[in-house]
């Protein structure tokens, strides 16, 4: 992994951990002030964690789809055909061969 990618990954991870810690601190302060119960705090933290995980998974899926599309574009630029295009051509050749009795 390149140094720039590592730094970017670590930056994102650090920001996520920092945000989580600040959120948990805020919730703990609310419990201390009696604004919410410990069980409500636990539910609140779990709900947000699930939300953040879901957002991360969604972004990961989006990035993977973008990377796949860029890769496919690069392969087309290099003159490669997709599996679907290959199979269509193969079926067409087979039909032509059958038409001409081969």
C-alpha positions in Angstrom: 0.0 0.0 0.0 1.4 3.4 -0.9 2.4 5.8 1.9 -0.3 8.3 0.8 -3.0 5.6 0.9 -1.8 4.5 4.4 -1.9 8.1 5.6 -5.4 8.5 4.2 -6.6 5.3 5.8 -5.1 6.2 9.1 -6.6 9.7 8.9 -10.1 8.3 8.3 -9.7 5.7 11.1 -8.5 8.4 13.5 -11.4 10.7 12.7 -13.9 7.9 13.1 -12.5 6.9 16.5 -12.4 10.5 17.6 -16.0 11.0 16.6 -17.1 7.8 18.4 -15.2 8.8 21.6 -16.8 12.3 21.5 -20.3 10.9 21.0 -19.8 8.4 23.8 -18.6 11.2 26.1 -21.6 13.3 25.3 -24.0 10.3 26.0 -22.2 9.6 29.3 -22.6 13.3 30.3 -26.3 13.0 29.5 -26.5 10.0 31.8 -24.6 11.8 34.6 -27.0 14.8 34.3 -30.0 12.4 34.5 -31.3 13.3 31.0 -31.3 9.7 29.9 -31.0 6.3 31.6 -27.9 4.0 31.2 -30.1 1.6 29.1 -31.2 4.5 26.9 -27.6 5.5 26.5 -26.6 2.0 25.5 -29.5 1.9 22.9 -28.5 5.3 21.6 -24.8 4.3 21.2 -25.8 1.0 19.5 -28.2 2.7 17.1 -25.5 5.2 16.1 -22.9 2.5 15.7 -25.2 0.6 13.4 -25.9 3.8 11.5 -22.2 4.5 11.1 -21.5 0.9 10.1 -24.3 1.0 7.5 -22.9 4.3 6.1 -19.4 2.8 5.9 -20.7 -0.3 4.1 -22.7 1.8 1.7 -19.7 4.0 0.9 -17.5 0.9 0.4 -20.0 -0.6 -2.0 -20.2 2.8 -3.9 -16.3 2.9 -4.2 -16.1 -0.7 -5.3 -18.7 0.0 -8.1 -16.8 3.1 -9.2 -13.5 1.1 -9.3 -15.1 -1.7 -11.2 -16.6 0.8 -13.8 -13.2 2.5 -14.2 -11.5 -0.9 -14.7 -14.1 -1.9 -17.3 -13.6 1.4 -19.1 -9.8 0.9 -19.1 -10.2 -2.7 -20.5 -12.5 -1.4 -23.3 -9.9 1.3 -24.1 -7.3 -1.4 -24.5 -9.5 -3.3 -26.9 -10.8 -6.1 -24.7 -14.3 -7.3 -24.9 -16.6 -8.1 -22.0 -17.7 -11.7 -21.3 -21.2 -10.8 -22.4 -19.9 -9.4 -25.8 -17.8 -12.5 -26.3 -20.7 -14.8 -25.6 -22.9 -12.8 -28.0 -20.3 -13.1 -30.8 -19.8 -16.8 -30.0 -23.6 -17.4 -30.3 -23.7 -15.4 -33.6 -20.9 -17.5 -35.1 -22.6 -20.7 -34.0 -25.8 -19.6 -35.7 -24.0 -18.6 -38.9 -22.2 -22.0 -38.9 -25.4 -23.8 -38.5 -27.0 -21.8 -41.3 -24.2 -22.7 -43.6 -24.2 -26.4 -42.6 -20.8 -26.6 -40.8 
